[in-house]
Each structure stands twice: as structure tokens, then as C-alpha cells.
Amino acid sequence: LPEIHLDPDMLREHELQLIEAASHPLPDDDDDDL
């Protein structure tokens, strides 16, 4: 298996995005009433 080098900053940013996405569920398709 090829050795994979992950960027800590990239991992942290990705984790923050996952947390934000989890705390803010995607709105329904009928979100025309903004």
C-alpha cells in the first residue's frame, strides 16, 4: 500500500467542516421562503 501523508491543517479544516455540517443539517428542497 502506498504511504499516505495527510496535512494536519487540512485534516483539522475537514473536521471543522464535518462538525459544522452535522450541526447545521441541509435545508429541505423547498427553501424558497428565505
C-alpha positions, 0 to 999 in steps of 0.5 A, spaced: 500 500 500 502 506 498 504 511 504 499 516 505 501 523 508 495 527 510 496 535 512 494 536 519 491 543 517 487 540 512 485 534 516 483 539 522 479 544 516 475 537 514 473 536 521 471 543 522 467 542 516 464 535 518 462 538 525 459 544 522 455 540 517 452 535 522 450 541 526 447 545 521 443 539 517 441 541 509 435 545 508 429 541 505 428 542 497 423 547 498 427 553 501 424 558 497 421 562 503 428 565 505 
